[in-house]
Amino acid sequence: MSETKELVQKIVEGIQEKKGYKIVVADLSGIREAICKYFVICQGNSPSHISTIADETREYVRKNTGIKPTAVDGLRNAEWVAMDYSDVIVHIFLPDVREYYNLEHLWADAKLTTIPDLD
């Protein structure tokens, strides 16, 4: 398994640890103008839930891969948090904000993989 695919897997596991849901992995590697290889998109129920998902995912990934994000943005309002792992960008949304920005539609050329919720 490539290092990037392993990183995506650990990010998904970290999100699932804190009950992030509606996880979609967008494979952007075949899109020339894409800013990274993968998006991992999910949502939480409230700003505090989103902050917890972001914190837990950062810690889980660091423990299991040694990799830290180069940047985390959006924690102040925690309606949309973006975590930049260079080849992978994680997007954690409130449901209405996710619907509004609709990244899955924006990157419709990407191969989208829906991860079943654990519950």
PDB file as gemmi writes it, atoms N, CA and C in Angstrom:
CRYST1    1.000    1.000    1.000  90.00  90.00  90.00 P 1                      
ATOM      1  N   MET A   1       0.862  -1.190   0.000  1.00  0.00           N  
ATOM      2  CA  MET A   1       0.000   0.000   0.000  1.00  0.00           C  
ATOM      3  C   MET A   1       0.898   1.239   0.000  1.00  0.00           C  
ATOM      4  N   SER A   2       0.574   2.193  -0.854  1.00  0.00           N  
ATOM      5  CA  SER A   2       1.387   3.407  -0.914  1.00  0.00           C  
ATOM      6  C   SER A   2       1.239   4.200   0.383  1.00  0.00           C  
ATOM      7  N   GLU A   3       2.233   5.027   0.650  1.00  0.00           N  
ATOM      8  CA  GLU A   3       2.204   5.858   1.863  1.00  0.00           C  
ATOM      9  C   GLU A   3       0.980   6.770   1.872  1.00  0.00           C  
ATOM     10  N   THR A   4       0.614   7.316   0.706  1.00  0.00           N  
ATOM     11  CA  THR A   4      -0.544   8.214   0.627  1.00  0.00           C  
ATOM     12  C   THR A   4      -1.837   7.457   0.916  1.00  0.00           C  
ATOM     13  N   LYS A   5      -1.988   6.246   0.350  1.00  0.00           N  
ATOM     14  CA  LYS A   5      -3.202   5.461   0.595  1.00  0.00           C  
ATOM     15  C   LYS A   5      -3.281   5.033   2.059  1.00  0.00           C  
ATOM     16  N   GLU A   6      -2.138   4.728   2.665  1.00  0.00           N  
ATOM     17  CA  GLU A   6      -2.121   4.386   4.086  1.00  0.00           C  
ATOM     18  C   GLU A   6      -2.530   5.602   4.925  1.00  0.00           C  
ATOM     19  N   LEU A   7      -2.049   6.785   4.535  1.00  0.00           N  
ATOM     20  CA  LEU A   7      -2.425   8.022   5.226  1.00  0.00           C  
ATOM     21  C   LEU A   7      -3.940   8.227   5.139  1.00  0.00           C  
ATOM     22  N   VAL A   8      -4.510   8.046   3.961  1.00  0.00           N  
ATOM     23  CA  VAL A   8      -5.966   8.181   3.792  1.00  0.00           C  
ATOM     24  C   VAL A   8      -6.688   7.215   4.725  1.00  0.00           C  
ATOM     25  N   GLN A   9      -6.224   5.967   4.789  1.00  0.00           N  
ATOM     26  CA  GLN A   9      -6.860   4.958   5.646  1.00  0.00           C  
ATOM     27  C   GLN A   9      -6.807   5.375   7.109  1.00  0.00           C  
ATOM     28  N   LYS A  10      -5.666   5.888   7.570  1.00  0.00           N  
ATOM     29  CA  LYS A  10      -5.531   6.297   8.977  1.00  0.00           C  
ATOM     30  C   LYS A  10      -6.383   7.532   9.271  1.00  0.00           C  
ATOM     31  N   ILE A  11      -6.511   8.428   8.304  1.00  0.00           N  
ATOM     32  CA  ILE A  11      -7.380   9.590   8.472  1.00  0.00           C  
ATOM     33  C   ILE A  11      -8.825   9.126   8.647  1.00  0.00           C  
ATOM     34  N   VAL A  12      -9.259   8.213   7.797  1.00  0.00           N  
ATOM     35  CA  VAL A  12     -10.635   7.684   7.891  1.00  0.00           C  
ATOM     36  C   VAL A  12     -10.843   7.034   9.257  1.00  0.00           C  
ATOM     37  N   GLU A  13      -9.889   6.237   9.712  1.00  0.00           N  
ATOM     38  CA  GLU A  13     -10.009   5.581  11.025  1.00  0.00           C  
ATOM     39  C   GLU A  13     -10.094   6.624  12.148  1.00  0.00           C  
ATOM     40  N   GLY A  14      -9.288   7.675  12.054  1.00  0.00           N  
ATOM     41  CA  GLY A  14      -9.318   8.733  13.058  1.00  0.00           C  
ATOM     42  C   GLY A  14     -10.671   9.434  13.103  1.00  0.00           C  
ATOM     43  N   ILE A  15     -11.232   9.690  11.929  1.00  0.00           N  
ATOM     44  CA  ILE A  15     -12.562  10.310  11.853  1.00  0.00           C  
ATOM     45  C   ILE A  15     -13.593   9.390  12.492  1.00  0.00           C  
ATOM     46  N   GLN A  16     -13.522   8.104  12.170  1.00  0.00           N  
ATOM     47  CA  GLN A  16     -14.483   7.140  12.705  1.00  0.00           C  
ATOM     48  C   GLN A  16     -14.368   7.002  14.227  1.00  0.00           C  
ATOM     49  N   GLU A  17     -13.179   7.167  14.766  1.00  0.00           N  
ATOM     50  CA  GLU A  17     -12.968   7.077  16.222  1.00  0.00           C  
ATOM     51  C   GLU A  17     -13.866   8.064  16.973  1.00  0.00           C  
ATOM     52  N   LYS A  18     -14.109   9.231  16.376  1.00  0.00           N  
ATOM     53  CA  LYS A  18     -14.917  10.261  17.027  1.00  0.00           C  
ATOM     54  C   LYS A  18     -16.272  10.444  16.353  1.00  0.00           C  
ATOM     55  N   LYS A  19     -16.714   9.389  15.680  1.00  0.00           N  
ATOM     56  CA  LYS A  19     -18.073   9.342  15.119  1.00  0.00           C  
ATOM     57  C   LYS A  19     -18.337  10.387  14.038  1.00  0.00           C  
ATOM     58  N   GLY A  20     -17.273  10.774  13.310  1.00  0.00           N  
ATOM     59  CA  GLY A  20     -17.512  11.551  12.100  1.00  0.00           C  
ATOM     60  C   GLY A  20     -18.274  10.655  11.132  1.00  0.00           C  
ATOM     61  N   TYR A  21     -19.119  11.229  10.293  1.00  0.00           N  
ATOM     62  CA  TYR A  21     -19.962  10.384   9.451  1.00  0.00           C  
ATOM     63  C   TYR A  21     -20.078  10.948   8.039  1.00  0.00           C  
ATOM     64  N   LYS A  22     -20.747  10.139   7.195  1.00  0.00           N  
ATOM     65  CA  LYS A  22     -20.876  10.451   5.767  1.00  0.00           C  
ATOM     66  C   LYS A  22     -19.509  10.760   5.160  1.00  0.00           C  
ATOM     67  N   ILE A  23     -18.570   9.839   5.398  1.00  0.00           N  
ATOM     68  CA  ILE A  23     -17.197  10.003   4.906  1.00  0.00           C  
ATOM     69  C   ILE A  23     -17.147   9.647   3.427  1.00  0.00           C  
ATOM     70  N   VAL A  24     -16.539  10.548   2.643  1.00  0.00           N  
ATOM     71  CA  VAL A  24     -16.305  10.303   1.221  1.00  0.00           C  
ATOM     72  C   VAL A  24     -14.830  10.562   0.946  1.00  0.00           C  
ATOM     73  N   VAL A  25     -14.192   9.622   0.246  1.00  0.00           N  
ATOM     74  CA  VAL A  25     -12.810   9.806  -0.192  1.00  0.00           C  
ATOM     75  C   VAL A  25     -12.859  10.110  -1.686  1.00  0.00           C  
ATOM     76  N   ALA A  26     -12.319  11.273  -2.056  1.00  0.00           N  
ATOM     77  CA  ALA A  26     -12.266  11.681  -3.463  1.00  0.00           C  
ATOM     78  C   ALA A  26     -10.837  11.485  -3.957  1.00  0.00           C  
ATOM     79  N   ASP A  27     -10.667  10.599  -4.926  1.00  0.00           N  
ATOM     80  CA  ASP A  27      -9.351  10.352  -5.528  1.00  0.00           C  
ATOM     81  C   ASP A  27      -9.167  11.361  -6.655  1.00  0.00           C  
ATOM     82  N   LEU A  28      -8.306  12.343  -6.403  1.00  0.00           N  
ATOM     83  CA  LEU A  28      -8.060  13.413  -7.369  1.00  0.00           C  
ATOM     84  C   LEU A  28      -6.785  13.175  -8.173  1.00  0.00           C  
ATOM     85  N   SER A  29      -6.153  12.024  -7.968  1.00  0.00           N  
ATOM     86  CA  SER A  29      -4.829  11.787  -8.568  1.00  0.00           C  
ATOM     87  C   SER A  29      -4.849  11.817 -10.094  1.00  0.00           C  
ATOM     88  N   GLY A  30      -6.006  11.551 -10.699  1.00  0.00           N  
ATOM     89  CA  GLY A  30      -6.095  11.588 -12.158  1.00  0.00           C  
ATOM     90  C   GLY A  30      -6.477  12.951 -12.721  1.00  0.00           C  
ATOM     91  N   ILE A  31      -6.607  13.959 -11.855  1.00  0.00           N  
ATOM     92  CA  ILE A  31      -7.029  15.297 -12.291  1.00  0.00           C  
ATOM     93  C   ILE A  31      -5.823  16.222 -12.234  1.00  0.00           C  
ATOM     94  N   ARG A  32      -5.375  16.664 -13.396  1.00  0.00           N  
ATOM     95  CA  ARG A  32      -4.122  17.417 -13.488  1.00  0.00           C  
ATOM     96  C   ARG A  32      -4.096  18.695 -12.664  1.00  0.00           C  
ATOM     97  N   GLU A  33      -5.201  19.429 -12.653  1.00  0.00           N  
ATOM     98  CA  GLU A  33      -5.200  20.726 -11.962  1.00  0.00           C  
ATOM     99  C   GLU A  33      -5.517  20.619 -10.468  1.00  0.00           C  
ATOM    100  N   ALA A  34      -5.671  19.399  -9.959  1.00  0.00           N  
ATOM    101  CA  ALA A  34      -5.993  19.215  -8.536  1.00  0.00           C  
ATOM    102  C   ALA A  34      -4.825  19.654  -7.656  1.00  0.00           C  
ATOM    103  N   ILE A  35      -5.163  20.169  -6.472  1.00  0.00           N  
ATOM    104  CA  ILE A  35      -4.145  20.690  -5.556  1.00  0.00           C  
ATOM    105  C   ILE A  35      -3.541  19.602  -4.670  1.00  0.00           C  
ATOM    106  N   CYS A  36      -4.125  18.396  -4.701  1.00  0.00           N  
ATOM    107  CA  CYS A  36      -3.609  17.282  -3.907  1.00  0.00           C  
ATOM    108  C   CYS A  36      -4.081  15.987  -4.568  1.00  0.00           C  
ATOM    109  N   LYS A  37      -3.707  14.855  -3.984  1.00  0.00           N  
ATOM    110  CA  LYS A  37      -4.105  13.560  -4.546  1.00  0.00           C  
ATOM    111  C   LYS A  37      -5.462  13.074  -4.042  1.00  0.00           C  
ATOM    112  N   TYR A  38      -5.788  13.430  -2.792  1.00  0.00           N  
ATOM    113  CA  TYR A  38      -7.052  12.969  -2.205  1.00  0.00           C  
ATOM    114  C   TYR A  38      -7.684  14.051  -1.363  1.00  0.00           C  
ATOM    115  N   PHE A  39      -9.019  14.074  -1.368  1.00  0.00           N  
ATOM    116  CA  PHE A  39      -9.809  14.779  -0.368  1.00  0.00           C  
ATOM    117  C   PHE A  39     -10.465  13.696   0.486  1.00  0.00           C  
ATOM    118  N   VAL A  40     -10.505  13.913   1.786  1.00  0.00           N  
ATOM    119  CA  VAL A  40     -11.346  13.104   2.665  1.00  0.00           C  
ATOM    120  C   VAL A  40     -12.363  14.083   3.239  1.00  0.00           C  
ATOM    121  N   ILE A  41     -13.633  13.831   2.964  1.00  0.00           N  
ATOM    122  CA  ILE A  41     -14.713  14.743   3.329  1.00  0.00           C  
ATOM    123  C   ILE A  41     -15.631  14.017   4.320  1.00  0.00           C  
ATOM    124  N   CYS A  42     -15.989  14.706   5.397  1.00  0.00           N  
ATOM    125  CA  CYS A  42     -16.921  14.112   6.357  1.00  0.00           C  
ATOM    126  C   CYS A  42     -17.686  15.225   7.056  1.00  0.00           C  
ATOM    127  N   GLN A  43     -18.543  14.833   7.989  1.00  0.00           N  
ATOM    128  CA  GLN A  43     -19.275  15.844   8.740  1.00  0.00           C  
ATOM    129  C   GLN A  43     -19.456  15.424  10.184  1.00  0.00           C  
ATOM    130  N   GLY A  44     -19.730  16.451  10.983  1.00  0.00           N  
ATOM    131  CA  GLY A  44     -20.023  16.279  12.400  1.00  0.00           C  
ATOM    132  C   GLY A  44     -21.315  17.009  12.719  1.00  0.00           C  
ATOM    133  N   ASN A  45     -21.801  16.831  13.943  1.00  0.00           N  
ATOM    134  CA  ASN A  45     -23.107  17.361  14.341  1.00  0.00           C  
ATOM    135  C   ASN A  45     -23.101  18.812  14.798  1.00  0.00           C  
ATOM    136  N   SER A  46     -21.963  19.297  15.312  1.00  0.00           N  
ATOM    137  CA  SER A  46     -21.900  20.618  15.927  1.00  0.00           C  
ATOM    138  C   SER A  46     -20.464  21.124  15.827  1.00  0.00           C  
ATOM    139  N   PRO A  47     -20.246  22.422  16.039  1.00  0.00           N  
ATOM    140  CA  PRO A  47     -18.871  22.935  16.029  1.00  0.00           C  
ATOM    141  C   PRO A  47     -17.943  22.203  17.014  1.00  0.00           C  
ATOM    142  N   SER A  48     -18.448  21.877  18.210  1.00  0.00           N  
ATOM    143  CA  SER A  48     -17.596  21.165  19.170  1.00  0.00           C  
ATOM    144  C   SER A  48     -17.282  19.746  18.680  1.00  0.00           C  
ATOM    145  N   HIS A  49     -18.232  19.099  18.029  1.00  0.00           N  
ATOM    146  CA  HIS A  49     -17.996  17.769  17.460  1.00  0.00           C  
ATOM    147  C   HIS A  49     -16.953  17.858  16.352  1.00  0.00           C  
ATOM    148  N   ILE A  50     -17.046  18.868  15.512  1.00  0.00           N  
ATOM    149  CA  ILE A  50     -16.086  19.048  14.426  1.00  0.00           C  
ATOM    150  C   ILE A  50     -14.681  19.278  14.984  1.00  0.00           C  
ATOM    151  N   SER A  51     -14.561  20.099  16.016  1.00  0.00           N  
ATOM    152  CA  SER A  51     -13.253  20.325  16.646  1.00  0.00           C  
ATOM    153  C   SER A  51     -12.688  19.034  17.217  1.00  0.00           C  
ATOM    154  N   THR A  52     -13.546  18.242  17.847  1.00  0.00           N  
ATOM    155  CA  THR A  52     -13.110  16.967  18.418  1.00  0.00           C  
ATOM    156  C   THR A  52     -12.659  16.014  17.324  1.00  0.00           C  
ATOM    157  N   ILE A  53     -13.406  15.930  16.227  1.00  0.00           N  
ATOM    158  CA  ILE A  53     -13.012  15.072  15.103  1.00  0.00           C  
ATOM    159  C   ILE A  53     -11.642  15.507  14.585  1.00  0.00           C  
ATOM    160  N   ALA A  54     -11.444  16.814  14.407  1.00  0.00           N  
ATOM    161  CA  ALA A  54     -10.164  17.323  13.896  1.00  0.00           C  
ATOM    162  C   ALA A  54      -9.025  16.995  14.850  1.00  0.00           C  
ATOM    163  N   ASP A  55      -9.220  17.255  16.137  1.00  0.00           N  
ATOM    164  CA  ASP A  55      -8.163  16.985  17.122  1.00  0.00           C  
ATOM    165  C   ASP A  55      -7.828  15.500  17.188  1.00  0.00           C  
ATOM    166  N   GLU A  56      -8.851  14.666  17.236  1.00  0.00           N  
ATOM    167  CA  GLU A  56      -8.633  13.220  17.338  1.00  0.00           C  
ATOM    168  C   GLU A  56      -7.982  12.672  16.082  1.00  0.00           C  
ATOM    169  N   THR A  57      -8.414  13.154  14.925  1.00  0.00           N  
ATOM    170  CA  THR A  57      -7.829  12.679  13.671  1.00  0.00           C  
ATOM    171  C   THR A  57      -6.355  13.053  13.602  1.00  0.00           C  
ATOM    172  N   ARG A  58      -6.027  14.292  13.965  1.00  0.00           N  
ATOM    173  CA  ARG A  58      -4.627  14.738  13.959  1.00  0.00           C  
ATOM    174  C   ARG A  58      -3.785  13.843  14.874  1.00  0.00           C  
ATOM    175  N   GLU A  59      -4.294  13.566  16.068  1.00  0.00           N  
ATOM    176  CA  GLU A  59      -3.565  12.750  17.040  1.00  0.00           C  
ATOM    177  C   GLU A  59      -3.459  11.290  16.592  1.00  0.00           C  
ATOM    178  N   TYR A  60      -4.556  10.733  16.079  1.00  0.00           N  
ATOM    179  CA  TYR A  60      -4.584   9.343  15.620  1.00  0.00           C  
ATOM    180  C   TYR A  60      -3.591   9.136  14.471  1.00  0.00           C  
ATOM    181  N   VAL A  61      -3.607  10.049  13.516  1.00  0.00           N  
ATOM    182  CA  VAL A  61      -2.705   9.937  12.363  1.00  0.00           C  
ATOM    183  C   VAL A  61      -1.249  10.081  12.818  1.00  0.00           C  
ATOM    184  N   ARG A  62      -0.995  11.027  13.725  1.00  0.00           N  
ATOM    185  CA  ARG A  62       0.377  11.214  14.217  1.00  0.00           C  
ATOM    186  C   ARG A  62       0.879   9.953  14.925  1.00  0.00           C  
ATOM    187  N   LYS A  63       0.033   9.369  15.779  1.00  0.00           N  
ATOM    188  CA  LYS A  63       0.420   8.157  16.520  1.00  0.00           C  
ATOM    189  C   LYS A  63       0.687   6.983  15.596  1.00  0.00           C  
ATOM    190  N   ASN A  64      -0.122   6.860  14.532  1.00  0.00           N  
ATOM    191  CA  ASN A  64      -0.060   5.675  13.681  1.00  0.00           C  
ATOM    192  C   ASN A  64       0.841   5.810  12.450  1.00  0.00           C  
ATOM    193  N   THR A  65       1.192   7.041  12.092  1.00  0.00           N  
ATOM    194  CA  THR A  65       2.038   7.230  10.897  1.00  0.00           C  
ATOM    195  C   THR A  65       3.229   8.149  11.153  1.00  0.00           C  
ATOM    196  N   GLY A  66       3.167   8.925  12.227  1.00  0.00           N  
ATOM    197  CA  GLY A  66       4.210   9.925  12.472  1.00  0.00           C  
ATOM    198  C   GLY A  66       4.029  11.192  11.641  1.00  0.00           C  
ATOM    199  N   ILE A  67       2.951  11.261  10.877  1.00  0.00           N  
ATOM    200  CA  ILE A  67       2.717  12.401   9.983  1.00  0.00           C  
ATOM    201  C   ILE A  67       1.800  13.414  10.672  1.00  0.00           C  
ATOM    202  N   LYS A  68       2.183  14.689  10.575  1.00  0.00           N  
ATOM    203  CA  LYS A  68       1.365  15.781  11.117  1.00  0.00           C  
ATOM    204  C   LYS A  68       0.882  16.647   9.960  1.00  0.00           C  
ATOM    205  N   PRO A  69      -0.289  17.280  10.109  1.00  0.00           N  
ATOM    206  CA  PRO A  69      -0.738  18.184   9.041  1.00  0.00           C  
ATOM    207  C   PRO A  69       0.168  19.407   8.968  1.00  0.00           C  
ATOM    208  N   THR A  70       0.359  19.925   7.756  1.00  0.00           N  
ATOM    209  CA  THR A  70       1.158  21.149   7.598  1.00  0.00           C  
ATOM    210  C   THR A  70       0.352  22.366   8.017  1.00  0.00           C  
ATOM    211  N   ALA A  71      -0.982  22.251   7.979  1.00  0.00           N  
ATOM    212  CA  ALA A  71      -1.848  23.362   8.388  1.00  0.00           C  
ATOM    213  C   ALA A  71      -3.217  22.816   8.754  1.00  0.00           C  
ATOM    214  N   VAL A  72      -3.864  23.487   9.711  1.00  0.00           N  
ATOM    215  CA  VAL A  72      -5.259  23.204  10.072  1.00  0.00           C  
ATOM    216  C   VAL A  72      -5.953  24.556  10.131  1.00  0.00           C  
ATOM    217  N   ASP A  73      -7.040  24.701   9.387  1.00  0.00           N  
ATOM    218  CA  ASP A  73      -7.727  25.985   9.321  1.00  0.00           C  
ATOM    219  C   ASP A  73      -9.209  25.797   9.617  1.00  0.00           C  
ATOM    220  N   GLY A  74      -9.803  26.780  10.269  1.00  0.00           N  
ATOM    221  CA  GLY A  74     -11.243  26.777  10.492  1.00  0.00           C  
ATOM    222  C   GLY A  74     -11.668  26.383  11.892  1.00  0.00           C  
ATOM    223  N   LEU A  75     -10.719  26.138  12.796  1.00  0.00           N  
ATOM    224  CA  LEU A  75     -11.086  25.693  14.150  1.00  0.00           C  
ATOM    225  C   LEU A  75     -11.806  26.770  14.955  1.00  0.00           C  
ATOM    226  N   ARG A  76     -11.588  28.038  14.622  1.00  0.00           N  
ATOM    227  CA  ARG A  76     -12.226  29.112  15.395  1.00  0.00           C  
ATOM    228  C   ARG A  76     -13.747  29.005  15.331  1.00  0.00           C  
ATOM    229  N   ASN A  77     -14.314  28.886  14.125  1.00  0.00           N  
ATOM    230  CA  ASN A  77     -15.774  28.749  13.981  1.00  0.00           C  
ATOM    231  C   ASN A  77     -16.207  27.292  13.968  1.00  0.00           C  
ATOM    232  N   ALA A  78     -15.307  26.432  13.501  1.00  0.00           N  
ATOM    233  CA  ALA A  78     -15.546  24.980  13.430  1.00  0.00           C  
ATOM    234  C   ALA A  78     -16.836  24.633  12.697  1.00  0.00           C  
ATOM    235  N   GLU A  79     -17.092  25.343  11.598  1.00  0.00           N  
ATOM    236  CA  GLU A  79     -18.190  24.971  10.702  1.00  0.00           C  
ATOM    237  C   GLU A  79     -17.635  24.180   9.516  1.00  0.00           C  
ATOM    238  N   TRP A  80     -16.394  24.502   9.164  1.00  0.00           N  
ATOM    239  CA  TRP A  80     -15.666  23.785   8.117  1.00  0.00           C  
ATOM    240  C   TRP A  80     -14.202  23.835   8.517  1.00  0.00           C  
ATOM    241  N   VAL A  81     -13.652  22.703   8.903  1.00  0.00           N  
ATOM    242  CA  VAL A  81     -12.239  22.613   9.248  1.00  0.00           C  
ATOM    243  C   VAL A  81     -11.526  21.894   8.115  1.00  0.00           C  
ATOM    244  N   ALA A  82     -10.431  22.473   7.646  1.00  0.00           N  
ATOM    245  CA  ALA A  82      -9.588  21.847   6.623  1.00  0.00           C  
ATOM    246  C   ALA A  82      -8.245  21.503   7.249  1.00  0.00           C  
ATOM    247  N   MET A  83      -7.805  20.272   7.027  1.00  0.00           N  
ATOM    248  CA  MET A  83      -6.519  19.795   7.521  1.00  0.00           C  
ATOM    249  C   MET A  83      -5.672  19.418   6.313  1.00  0.00           C  
ATOM    250  N   ASP A  84      -4.503  20.057   6.177  1.00  0.00           N  
ATOM    251  CA  ASP A  84      -3.657  19.870   5.006  1.00  0.00           C  
ATOM    252  C   ASP A  84      -2.520  18.903   5.325  1.00  0.00           C  
ATOM    253  N   TYR A  85      -2.569  17.740   4.703  1.00  0.00           N  
ATOM    254  CA  TYR A  85      -1.497  16.746   4.807  1.00  0.00           C  
ATOM    255  C   TYR A  85      -0.731  16.666   3.487  1.00  0.00           C  
ATOM    256  N   SER A  86      -0.617  17.769   2.771  1.00  0.00           N  
ATOM    257  CA  SER A  86       0.054  17.886   1.463  1.00  0.00           C  
ATOM    258  C   SER A  86      -0.661  17.086   0.378  1.00  0.00           C  
ATOM    259  N   ASP A  87      -0.483  15.759   0.336  1.00  0.00           N  
ATOM    260  CA  ASP A  87      -1.133  14.940  -0.691  1.00  0.00           C  
ATOM    261  C   ASP A  87      -2.603  14.662  -0.380  1.00  0.00           C  
ATOM    262  N   VAL A  88      -3.001  14.906   0.886  1.00  0.00           N  
ATOM    263  CA  VAL A  88      -4.372  14.639   1.318  1.00  0.00           C  
ATOM    264  C   VAL A  88      -4.884  15.867   2.074  1.00  0.00           C  
ATOM    265  N   ILE A  89      -6.069  16.329   1.703  1.00  0.00           N  
ATOM    266  CA  ILE A  89      -6.710  17.412   2.447  1.00  0.00           C  
ATOM    267  C   ILE A  89      -8.011  16.867   3.034  1.00  0.00           C  
ATOM    268  N   VAL A  90      -8.156  17.054   4.346  1.00  0.00           N  
ATOM    269  CA  VAL A  90      -9.330  16.581   5.074  1.00  0.00           C  
ATOM    270  C   VAL A  90     -10.279  17.760   5.259  1.00  0.00           C  
ATOM    271  N   HIS A  91     -11.546  17.547   4.947  1.00  0.00           N  
ATOM    272  CA  HIS A  91     -12.586  18.566   5.115  1.00  0.00           C  
ATOM    273  C   HIS A  91     -13.622  18.022   6.088  1.00  0.00           C  
ATOM    274  N   ILE A  92     -13.828  18.728   7.204  1.00  0.00           N  
ATOM    275  CA  ILE A  92     -14.808  18.321   8.210  1.00  0.00           C  
ATOM    276  C   ILE A  92     -15.854  19.436   8.290  1.00  0.00           C  
ATOM    277  N   PHE A  93     -17.087  19.097   7.949  1.00  0.00           N  
ATOM    278  CA  PHE A  93     -18.150  20.098   7.791  1.00  0.00           C  
ATOM    279  C   PHE A  93     -19.299  19.912   8.768  1.00  0.00           C  
ATOM    280  N   LEU A  94     -19.992  21.018   9.057  1.00  0.00           N  
ATOM    281  CA  LEU A  94     -21.367  20.928   9.544  1.00  0.00           C  
ATOM    282  C   LEU A  94     -22.218  20.531   8.335  1.00  0.00           C  
ATOM    283  N   PRO A  95     -23.311  19.793   8.536  1.00  0.00           N  
ATOM    284  CA  PRO A  95     -24.098  19.312   7.395  1.00  0.00           C  
ATOM    285  C   PRO A  95     -24.545  20.401   6.413  1.00  0.00           C  
ATOM    286  N   ASP A  96     -25.065  21.537   6.901  1.00  0.00           N  
ATOM    287  CA  ASP A  96     -25.557  22.563   5.974  1.00  0.00           C  
ATOM    288  C   ASP A  96     -24.417  23.246   5.226  1.00  0.00           C  
ATOM    289  N   VAL A  97     -23.262  23.374   5.856  1.00  0.00           N  
ATOM    290  CA  VAL A  97     -22.100  23.982   5.194  1.00  0.00           C  
ATOM    291  C   VAL A  97     -21.576  23.032   4.116  1.00  0.00           C  
ATOM    292  N   ARG A  98     -21.560  21.743   4.427  1.00  0.00           N  
ATOM    293  CA  ARG A  98     -21.139  20.746   3.433  1.00  0.00           C  
ATOM    294  C   ARG A  98     -22.058  20.783   2.219  1.00  0.00           C  
ATOM    295  N   GLU A  99     -23.343  20.846   2.479  1.00  0.00           N  
ATOM    296  CA  GLU A  99     -24.316  20.878   1.386  1.00  0.00           C  
ATOM    297  C   GLU A  99     -24.110  22.131   0.521  1.00  0.00           C  
ATOM    298  N   TYR A 100     -23.854  23.256   1.175  1.00  0.00           N  
ATOM    299  CA  TYR A 100     -23.674  24.520   0.463  1.00  0.00           C  
ATOM    300  C   TYR A 100     -22.457  24.463  -0.471  1.00  0.00           C  
ATOM    301  N   TYR A 101     -21.320  23.998   0.029  1.00  0.00           N  
ATOM    302  CA  TYR A 101     -20.094  23.980  -0.789  1.00  0.00           C  
ATOM    303  C   TYR A 101     -20.029  22.789  -1.730  1.00  0.00           C  
ATOM    304  N   ASN A 102     -20.668  21.690  -1.380  1.00  0.00           N  
ATOM    305  CA  ASN A 102     -20.832  20.533  -2.255  1.00  0.00           C  
ATOM    306  C   ASN A 102     -19.552  20.154  -3.003  1.00  0.00           C  
ATOM    307  N   LEU A 103     -18.478  19.898  -2.248  1.00  0.00           N  
ATOM    308  CA  LEU A 103     -17.184  19.563  -2.855  1.00  0.00           C  
ATOM    309  C   LEU A 103     -17.255  18.321  -3.736  1.00  0.00           C  
ATOM    310  N   GLU A 104     -18.096  17.368  -3.368  1.00  0.00           N  
ATOM    311  CA  GLU A 104     -18.209  16.157  -4.177  1.00  0.00           C  
ATOM    312  C   GLU A 104     -18.677  16.496  -5.589  1.00  0.00           C  
ATOM    313  N   HIS A 105     -19.591  17.449  -5.706  1.00  0.00           N  
ATOM    314  CA  HIS A 105     -20.065  17.866  -7.031  1.00  0.00           C  
ATOM    315  C   HIS A 105     -19.007  18.697  -7.743  1.00  0.00           C  
ATOM    316  N   LEU A 106     -18.342  19.568  -6.996  1.00  0.00           N  
ATOM    317  CA  LEU A 106     -17.304  20.426  -7.564  1.00  0.00           C  
ATOM    318  C   LEU A 106     -16.190  19.596  -8.203  1.00  0.00           C  
ATOM    319  N   TRP A 107     -15.852  18.480  -7.574  1.00  0.00           N  
ATOM    320  CA  TRP A 107     -14.798  17.592  -8.081  1.00  0.00           C  
ATOM    321  C   TRP A 107     -15.433  16.316  -8.638  1.00  0.00           C  
ATOM    322  N   ALA A 108     -16.468  16.476  -9.456  1.00  0.00           N  
ATOM    323  CA  ALA A 108     -17.229  15.336  -9.987  1.00  0.00           C  
ATOM    324  C   ALA A 108     -16.381  14.409 -10.852  1.00  0.00           C  
ATOM    325  N   ASP A 109     -15.258  14.899 -11.385  1.00  0.00           N  
ATOM    326  CA  ASP A 109     -14.376  14.055 -12.194  1.00  0.00           C  
ATOM    327  C   ASP A 109     -13.579  13.081 -11.340  1.00  0.00           C  
ATOM    328  N   ALA A 110     -13.542  13.311 -10.041  1.00  0.00           N  
ATOM    329  CA  ALA A 110     -12.783  12.440  -9.140  1.00  0.00           C  
ATOM    330  C   ALA A 110     -13.519  11.119  -8.940  1.00  0.00           C  
ATOM    331  N   LYS A 111     -12.748  10.085  -8.604  1.00  0.00           N  
ATOM    332  CA  LYS A 111     -13.344   8.810  -8.215  1.00  0.00           C  
ATOM    333  C   LYS A 111     -13.753   8.945  -6.758  1.00  0.00           C  
ATOM    334  N   LEU A 112     -15.060   8.861  -6.484  1.00  0.00           N  
ATOM    335  CA  LEU A 112     -15.587   9.034  -5.128  1.00  0.00           C  
ATOM    336  C   LEU A 112     -15.864   7.679  -4.488  1.00  0.00           C  
ATOM    337  N   THR A 113     -15.370   7.500  -3.273  1.00  0.00           N  
ATOM    338  CA  THR A 113     -15.618   6.281  -2.520  1.00  0.00           C  
ATOM    339  C   THR A 113     -16.327   6.667  -1.225  1.00  0.00           C  
ATOM    340  N   THR A 114     -17.531   6.136  -1.025  1.00  0.00           N  
ATOM    341  CA  THR A 114     -18.286   6.406   0.195  1.00  0.00           C  
ATOM    342  C   THR A 114     -17.921   5.343   1.223  1.00  0.00           C  
ATOM    343  N   ILE A 115     -17.532   5.797   2.409  1.00  0.00           N  
ATOM    344  CA  ILE A 115     -17.179   4.894   3.510  1.00  0.00           C  
ATOM    345  C   ILE A 115     -18.429   4.706   4.369  1.00  0.00           C  
ATOM    346  N   PRO A 116     -18.881   3.472   4.568  1.00  0.00           N  
ATOM    347  CA  PRO A 116     -20.082   3.264   5.375  1.00  0.00           C  
ATOM    348  C   PRO A 116     -19.892   3.780   6.814  1.00  0.00           C  
ATOM    349  N   ASP A 117     -20.928   4.389   7.370  1.00  0.00           N  
ATOM    350  CA  ASP A 117     -20.880   4.818   8.771  1.00  0.00           C  
ATOM    351  C   ASP A 117     -20.770   3.585   9.648  1.00  0.00           C  
ATOM    352  N   LEU A 118     -20.064   3.713  10.784  1.00  0.00           N  
ATOM    353  CA  LEU A 118     -19.850   2.563  11.663  1.00  0.00           C  
ATOM    354  C   LEU A 118     -21.079   2.182  12.460  1.00  0.00           C  
ATOM    355  N   ASP A 119     -21.969   3.124  12.724  1.00  0.00           N  
ATOM    356  CA  ASP A 119     -23.132   2.827  13.568  1.00  0.00           C  
ATOM    357  C   ASP A 119     -24.066   1.864  12.877  1.00  0.00           C  
TER     358      ASP A 119                                                      
END                                                                             
